[in-house]
Amino acid sequence: MSRELFDKEKEERRARNLAFAERGVKFTDIETAYIDADTEIGPGSEIGPCVTIEAGSEIGSGCVIGQGCVISASRVHDGARVEQNSRVIDSIVGAGARILLSVLTECVVGENSTVGPFAYLRPDSDVGRDVKIGDFVEIKNSRIGDGTKVSHLTYVGDSDLGEHINLGCGVVFVNYDGVEKHRSVVEDGAFIGCNVNIVSPVNVGENAYIAAGTTVTTDVPAGNLSVGRARTKNIPGWVERRKKG
């Protein structure tokens, strides 16, 4: 890029930022916000340093876009917060949502939901209202109903989850058999314990419980408890004998 072209683009970017500022947008550092043409930002929104907002994006009023975020062809609703070092691509983020240190691609996040830190929402993921998607969670081609919690260290792939479900730590939806992808359904109010494998395709019924450490390979009827784990055996004196050996 020539120096003349570089200077021209810098001046055009600064002029756009000043125009947004005159309409009530707040900038932490107006020189380091990279906002393309064909974008919209509502009054009262705050844009942090080193933010990139690419063409086709719409930012509502009263939003907070934190430092280092990248937003591309996306819609962020009024009052939403997209916080530091996130990347939001072709997504819809609902009012009151909080996005922390996460990657979002071609997905939807509903109102008052929280995502991250360190979450990864892949294409065709639809997260409802008041949902918690926590740290080190990956969602792919799945629907997450209102009020459901997927708090940490979990993979949900090709599945439909209802409302007010709790997924414990280390839950994996085993959706790929090496040839084809399969889809599972978890109905409203189910409780999925820690370290559970759901081998698709299965249906977990309404208000069913799956005990920690269980691998689910068949449907779980509504209101049932599913348990699949080896019984614990304690061997007295084993440690001491091992040390002497």
C-alpha positions in Angstrom: 0.0 0.0 0.0 1.3 3.4 -0.9 1.8 6.1 1.7 -0.9 8.2 0.0 -3.4 5.4 0.0 -2.6 4.6 3.6 -3.1 8.2 4.7 -6.4 8.5 2.7 -7.9 5.4 4.4 -6.8 6.7 7.8 -8.5 10.0 7.2 -11.7 8.3 6.0 -11.8 6.1 9.0 -11.2 9.0 11.4 -14.0 11.0 9.6 -16.4 8.0 10.1 -15.5 7.8 13.7 -16.0 11.5 14.3 -19.4 11.3 12.6 -20.4 8.4 14.9 -19.1 10.4 17.9 -21.3 13.4 16.9 -24.3 11.0 17.0 -23.6 10.0 20.6 -21.2 7.0 20.2 -18.4 7.0 22.8 -14.9 6.0 21.9 -12.1 5.0 24.3 -9.6 5.9 21.6 -11.1 7.2 18.4 -7.8 6.7 16.5 -7.8 2.9 17.0 -11.4 2.0 16.2 -11.6 0.4 12.8 -15.1 0.8 11.5 -16.0 0.1 7.9 -18.5 1.9 5.8 -22.0 0.3 5.7 -22.2 -0.1 9.4 -24.6 1.3 12.0 -24.0 2.1 15.7 -26.7 3.4 18.0 -26.2 6.4 20.4 -24.9 5.7 23.8 -22.8 2.7 22.7 -19.2 2.5 23.8 -16.4 1.4 21.5 -13.1 0.3 23.1 -9.6 0.5 21.6 -8.6 -1.7 18.8 -12.1 -2.7 17.9 -12.9 -3.7 14.3 -16.5 -3.5 13.1 -16.8 -4.7 9.5 -19.3 -3.9 6.8 -22.9 -5.1 7.2 -22.8 -4.9 11.0 -25.5 -3.2 13.2 -24.7 -2.2 16.7 -27.7 -1.1 18.8 -28.0 1.7 21.4 -26.3 1.5 24.8 -24.0 -1.4 23.8 -20.4 -1.9 25.0 -17.9 -3.3 22.5 -14.8 -4.1 24.5 -11.1 -3.8 23.5 -9.9 -5.9 20.6 -13.3 -7.2 19.5 -14.0 -8.1 15.8 -17.6 -7.9 14.6 -18.4 -8.9 11.0 -21.8 -8.8 9.3 -23.5 -9.1 12.6 -26.3 -7.6 14.6 -25.8 -6.7 18.2 -29.0 -5.7 20.0 -29.5 -2.7 22.3 -27.7 -2.9 25.7 -25.6 -5.9 24.7 -22.0 -6.2 25.9 -19.3 -7.7 23.6 -16.2 -7.7 25.8 -12.5 -7.8 25.3 -10.8 -9.9 22.6 -14.0 -11.5 21.3 -14.7 -12.3 17.6 -18.3 -12.2 16.5 -19.0 -13.2 12.9 -22.4 -13.3 11.1 -24.2 -13.5 14.5 -27.1 -11.9 16.3 -26.4 -11.0 20.0 -29.5 -10.2 22.1 -30.1 -7.3 24.4 -28.3 -7.7 27.7 -26.0 -10.5 26.5 -22.4 -10.6 27.6 -19.7 -12.0 25.4 -16.3 -12.6 27.0 -13.1 -13.6 25.3 -15.0 -15.9 22.9 -15.4 -16.7 19.2 -18.8 -16.6 17.5 -19.4 -17.5 13.9 -22.7 -17.4 12.1 -24.8 -17.9 15.3 -27.5 -16.3 17.4 -27.2 -15.3 21.1 -30.5 -14.3 22.8 -31.2 -11.6 25.3 -29.5 -11.6 28.7 -27.4 -14.6 27.9 -23.7 -14.8 28.8 -21.0 -16.4 26.6 -17.5 -17.1 27.8 -14.8 -16.6 28.6 -13.1 -18.8 26.1 -16.3 -20.2 24.5 -16.6 -21.2 20.8 -20.0 -20.9 19.1 -19.8 -22.4 15.6 -22.1 -22.0 12.6 -25.9 -22.7 13.0 -25.8 -22.4 16.8 -28.9 -20.8 18.3 -28.7 -19.8 21.9 -31.9 -18.7 23.6 -32.6 -16.1 26.3 -31.0 -16.2 29.8 -28.6 -19.0 28.8 -25.2 -19.4 30.3 -22.4 -20.7 27.9 -19.4 -20.8 30.1 -15.6 -21.3 29.8 -14.2 -23.8 27.3 -17.6 -24.7 25.9 -18.0 -25.4 22.2 -21.5 -25.3 20.5 -21.9 -26.5 17.0 -25.1 -26.7 14.9 -27.3 -26.9 18.0 -30.2 -25.2 19.6 -30.0 -24.2 23.3 -33.3 -23.4 25.0 -34.1 -20.5 27.3 -32.6 -20.7 30.8 -30.3 -23.6 30.1 -26.8 -23.7 31.6 -23.7 -25.1 29.9 -21.2 -23.9 32.3 -17.8 -25.4 31.5 -15.6 -27.9 29.5 -18.5 -29.2 27.4 -19.1 -30.0 23.7 -22.6 -29.8 22.3 -22.7 -30.8 18.6 -25.7 -31.4 16.3 -28.2 -31.4 19.2 -31.4 -29.8 20.4 -31.6 -28.8 24.0 -34.8 -27.6 25.7 -35.3 -25.1 28.4 -33.9 -25.0 31.9 -31.5 -27.8 31.4 -28.2 -28.1 33.5 -25.2 -29.6 31.9 -22.3 -30.5 34.3 -18.6 -30.2 33.6 -17.1 -32.4 30.9 -20.3 -33.4 29.0 -19.7 -34.5 25.4 -22.3 -35.1 22.7 -20.7 -37.8 20.7 -22.2 -36.9 17.4 -19.9 -38.4 14.8 -19.5 -42.2 14.2 -16.6 -41.8 11.6 -19.0 -41.7 8.7 -22.1 -39.7 9.5 -23.2 -37.0 12.0 -26.1 -37.9 14.3 -28.4 -35.6 16.3 -29.6 -35.9 19.9 -32.5 -34.3 21.8 -32.5 -33.3 25.5 -35.9 -32.2 26.7 -36.9 -29.5 29.2 -35.7 -29.7 32.8 -33.2 -32.5 32.3 -30.1 -32.7 34.5 -26.9 -34.0 32.9 -24.2 -34.8 35.4 -20.4 -34.3 35.0 -18.3 -36.4 32.7 -21.3 -37.8 30.7 -21.0 -39.0 27.1 -24.2 -38.8 25.1 -23.7 -41.1 22.1 -26.0 -39.8 19.3 -28.7 -40.3 18.3 -30.5 -40.5 21.6 -33.4 -38.8 23.3 -33.2 -37.7 26.9 -36.7 -37.1 28.2 -38.2 -34.2 30.2 -36.9 -33.9 33.8 -34.7 -37.0 33.3 -31.4 -37.2 35.3 -28.1 -38.7 34.0 -25.7 -39.6 36.7 -22.1 -38.4 36.6 -19.7 -40.7 34.6 -22.5 -42.3 32.5 -22.2 -43.1 28.8 -25.7 -42.9 27.3 -26.3 -45.1 24.3 -30.1 -45.5 24.5 -33.1 -43.2 25.1 -33.7 -42.1 28.6 -37.5 -41.8 29.3 -38.9 -38.7 31.0 -38.4 -38.6 34.8 -35.9 -41.5 34.8 -32.4 -41.7 36.3 -29.8 -43.1 34.0 -26.7 -44.6 35.6 -23.9 -46.4 33.8 -20.7 -46.6 35.8 -18.4 -49.3 37.3 -18.8 -49.8 41.1 -15.9 -48.4 43.1 -13.7 -50.9 44.9 -11.3 -49.9 47.7 -8.2 -52.1 48.4 -6.9 -51.6 52.0 -3.1 -51.4 52.4 -2.3 -51.3 48.7 -0.3 -48.1 48.8 1.9 -49.3 51.7 2.6 -52.7 50.0 3.5 -50.9 46.8 6.1 -48.7 48.6 7.7 -51.7 50.2 7.7 -53.7 46.9 
